[in-house]
Amino acid sequence: MTAQEYNQCVDEHADGVYRFILKNIKDEDKARDIVQDSFEKMWTKAGDIEFSKAKSYLFTTAYHTMIDAIRKDKKQTELNEEAFNKHQVNNSYSDLKEVLNQAVAKLPEIQRHVIMLRDYEGYSYQEIGEITQLNESQVKVYIYRARNFLKNYIGKPDMVI
Amino acid sequence: MKITRENYEAYFLDYHEGNLTEGQKAALMEFLAQNPSLKEEFWAFEMVELEEENISLPFDRNFLKKPVSNTDHPSISEETLIAYHEGDLGDEEKRQVLKAVAESPEARKAFTLYSLSRLEADASIVFPAKAALKKHIAGSRGLIIRRLAVAAALLSFMVSLYFLLPGSLNMQQLADEQVPAIPDQKEEISRITPIEELPVLAETRPTIQPKTASVSAIEPTPQETTRQPARMDVSQLAYIDSHERTELSVPDQRPQTIDLRKDFYWFTYAGNIDIADEDEDELPQSQPMEEQRYTSLASLAYSGIERSTGVDLKNMENPFTDRNFGLWDIAGMGLAGISHITGTSLTVDKETDETGRITSLGIGERFRIRR
């Protein structure tokens, strides 16, 4: 991958990676650091990475960097999520996006990751499996469970959509 | 086989397991009648039973169950509806789903909810420092040197300009402030010496011969004292040879009569900045000369770098300061360029007076300008 192709990756994927990370860890500074780290890692291996595989490499790297960061800061993240959920639970929602965001925040971590990769980036089961190091069947099961949870959540009687 | 005291245990066990034939049972009873001391042992075998161990699954058995359709249509399940939205179904299966959805209100409701459960990326979330991620080094040493050298040229330009400035001007202030534009540009431009008359611009690129960088300034005629623009020929001062130590020379006479704060603006031929290094083949073709008007020293520096390297420093964040590149950042880059080319380690020393005005600039130990 040339510097020009690398810069093209920045233009095309930096926002997507940032969005994916930010939605998962809800910390702008950390998300920014993870994106920068991921691009730096990609740059150091630019000579070995084909341009066509760059996006996958980028998301894989960002994903694992994020997982490391989450594990490192697990307790704090859980507290944040708890506070986030507590803050949101009694609110009345009229906007589907808000309801979905709340539902996504309640998903188990791995389900949240795979459903975001699926919906935000349109990755196939196989690609998501490569990124998350799951097999295709596991990815499919997690997506189905997540989808079912989201559907039931937004279909709850107290949710006004 | 005859039952004896050596093999009777197997017959006892088989009896209680129900594995003996009627003849074997009769033989066993006859053996017990002949050996009454073994009767107690015989009945003890009857109690040997393995109790069923109470072992349960280590997880909820519902985990293994298949989802049961809660739609009221027999041919459609939740799984099928999800598969439809995930694009996992073939055309025929899709038709069946749509048919079921049309026929069943419950299926229709579930179908709609699954449609709504798809997440959409929030386009308003964008990475805030994209420019800082980009790499402006193509991996070619020649290109690296060329870009650094352009930056070095700009540093030279700024140092030289400082020397030309009247004593009342604060260079930092000039760098930060926008100098008011002159209303009648056409009139001002018409006073400038035609480009063709400038000796250095007669060629599309400077020759390799000169080893000095210089600033040429046209001293104004008395009647043009307050309106005459100074002319900076960047193509001359930008010349740096990677094999020779660069020397900087400035003219002895300063245009002291120009009111820089009100009327000064620069014309540069930034497209003509050209740097020589060992990779001559990689040098870009000289671009047509084009007059540009700049209202601040910073804008001149930004433009010069962008035209020569394609790098838009004005809108680029300096990762070390989290702010956009400023004039002094560019100067620092220029110094790095000079250090790289000359193989020396150089630093810029600034001295200021009590008002913050810069009173001297020094590069290393051998070059210093004082007011």
Interface residues (C-beta under 8 A of the other chain):
Chain A: T2 A3 Q4 Y6 N7 V10 D11 A14 D15 G16 V17 Y18 R19 L22 K23 R32 V35 Q36 F39 W43 L96 K97 L100 V104 I115 M116 R118 D119 Y120 I143 Y144 R147 N148 L150 K151 N152 I154 G155 I161
Chain B: P67 E78 E79 I82 H85 E86 K109 A110 L113 Y114 L116 S117 R118 L119 E120 A121 D122 I125 V126 F127 P128 A129 K130 A132 L133 K134 K135 H136 I137 A138 G139
